Amino acid sequence: MSEQISVFVVDDEPVIRAGLSAILDSQADITVAGTADDGEKAVEACARLRPDVLLMDIRMPRRDGLWALAELGRRRLLGPGRSRVLMLTTFDLDEYVDDALAAGASGFLLKNSSYEELTGAVRAAAAGHSALSPAVTQRIIEGHLSGRRRTSDQELARLRDLTEREVDVLRLIRDGLSNAEIADRLMVSLHTVKTHVSRMLTKTGCQSRAQAAVLARNTLP
């Protein structure tokens, strides 16, 4: 990520695209690289422009945000050193939240999120952190606590090669701790934590901390 965070805004509603772009462009450290009104255009723009963050609506006609997210993953355009994706929705109970996070989204925001939540989430995503609005975070936790999702053999297999310490790090990411907080909790250096996180993401095939957190919620006690 460069000093200036480049963002590409994707939404089928012109007013929302313009509003989000105006908010983000007003920040000294954020530049809007462009906009699109559907997922297919977003994927092509991402391949060409390589923005730090895509701020993308999950529900759009033609190619929606989930299709675009899957296509970005297939083309290896997501993850560290590539683009991060923040998904937008008008519903805090959107049934696609888990699917989007599991597919590699770095976060999920409501369209009525505050100015501070929006800009903070973009900065967090660009830095490689999870970015979830409080309402969405609570919805995910409640969904998993209610047993709505069951652990699959495929999910368990993704943990097979992790060391005990990498499992510890994954569990703490699930609990919402930052790298610095994990370092304090485990009494190791920040560099060591970053190494563990990188190896854990590679071994599990996760493309973001948010995706790793979802995996951990499904598999770890």
N, C-alpha and C positions, 0 to 999 in steps of 0.2 A: 504494500500500500504506500502510495506517495503521500507527501504532506497534505496536498489538496485531495479531498475525497471526491471522486467522480461518481455521480449517481445517474441511473437511467430510469425514468418513470414510465410505468406501463399501466394504463387504465382505459377502459372503453368510453368513459365519460369525459368530454373535453374540459368541463368546469373543474373536475377533480384533478385532472392532469395539470391544469394551469395553476390551481391553488397549491398543490403539493410542490410544484416546481418553484413557485414564487417564495414559499417558505424556505425551501432548501437553498435557493440561490441567494437568499438574504444573509446566509451564514458565511463568514469569512473563510472558513475551511472547507466549504462544500460547493461543488460546481455541478450543475445539471448538464450532463453530456448530451441529452436528447430525450425524446418521448416516443411512445408508440401506443396503439390502441388495441393490439391483440398479441397473443403469445408467440405466434410465428415471427412477427416483425421483431419482437423482443429478442428472440434467439439469434436472429441474423444480426441485429445491432450489437448484441453482446459479443458475438464472434468477431465482429469488425472493430468495435470500440474498446472492448475489455474494460468496462467500468468496474470500479471497486464494489459497487452495490447496485442491484436491481431492486427497485421498489415496485412490486407487481401485484395487481389485483388477482385474486384467486378465481373470481367468477367473471368470465368475459365470453361474448359470442365467438364463434369460429374456434380458434385455439385458445383455451383458457390457461390460467396460471399453472395448474397442475401438469398439463401437457408440456408447457414450456419448461417447467422445472425438471421433468423427466428427460426432456430432450437436451437440456443444458448438461445434465449429468452424463447422458450417453456420449455427448461430444467432449466430455472432460473439461468443461468450462466452469465448473464449480469447485470451491475449496480454497485452501491456502495458496496465495500467489495468483489466484484467479478471481472470479466474481463471487460475491455473496448475494443471497436473495432474501429480501424481506417481503413476506406475503401480506396483502391487505384484504380486509373483509369488513362488511358492515355488521356482521353477526358474531357475537362472542361465543355462540354455540354452533358455529359452522362445523358440519360433519367432516370437513376435509382438513381440519387442523392437524390431526395426527398423521394423515397421509402426507401432508406438505412437509412436516418436520422430518418424518421418516425418509422422505425423498431428498433431503439435504438442505431445506430452507434454514436459514440462520435465525429466523424469528417470524413472528406473526403479530400484526398490529391491527387494531380496529381503526376504521377510517375516521372515527370521531376522537381518536387519541389527541392528547394535548400537543401543542407546539413543542413543548419540552420533551415529551415522550417520543415524538417523531424524530426530532433531530438527535436526541440521545440514542435512539435505536439505530439510526444510520451510522453514527460514530462507533457504536458497540459492534455492529455487524462488520464494518470495515476493519476493525481491530481483531476480528476473529472470535468475538464473544457472542453468546446467545442474546437475543433481544425479543422478549415477550412482554406484552402488556399484562398488567396484574390480572385483568379479567380472564385473559386467555390462559395464563399460568394456572389459575385456580380451576378452570374448566378441565385442563389436562389432568391435574392432580386428582380431582374428584372422579374423573372418568376411570383412571387407573385404580384408585382405591375401591371403586365399586365393582371391580372385576370385569369391566366391560371388555377388556382385551386380555387374552390369554397368551402365555408364553409359547412361542412356536419352536420347533426343533431347529429351524433355520436361524432364529435369533440366538439360541443357546450356542450353536456352532460358531457364531461370530466371536464368542468370548473364549473359545478353546485355547487360543495361543497366547492369551494375556498372562503376564506375570502377576503375582500377588499384589505387587505395588501398583501395577497398571490398573488392576481391578479397584484398588483403593482410590486411585485418582478418578476413575470413571464414576465411582459411587459419589465422590465429592462434587464432581461436575453435575451429576443428577440433582444433588442437593442445592445447587445454585452458587457454589463457591467460585471465586475468581482464582487465577493462577497464584496470585500473591497470598490469598487466604489458604489455598491448598498447601503452599510452601510452609506457612506458619503452622498449620494443623499437623503436617507430616514431619516438620522440623528438618526440612531440606532446603536447598537453594532454589531460587526462582528458575534458574537455568535447568536444574534437574527436573523440575515440574514440567517445563516446556518440552523437554525431551520425552518424558513419560507421556504427555498428552499427544505429541506428534506420533509416537510409536503406537499408542492405543488407537488413534484415529486410523492409521494405516492398517493395523491388524484387523480391526472390526469393519473396515470399509466405510466408515462414517466420513462424511464430507464437511461436517460442522460439529461444534459443541452441542448445539441443539439436537441434532440427529443422534449424537451419542447419549444425550440425556434421555431421549425417548427410549432408546435401546436399553439403557440402564433401568428405567422405570418398569420395563416389561420383563426384565430378567433377574435383577439383583434384589436381595432382601433388604 
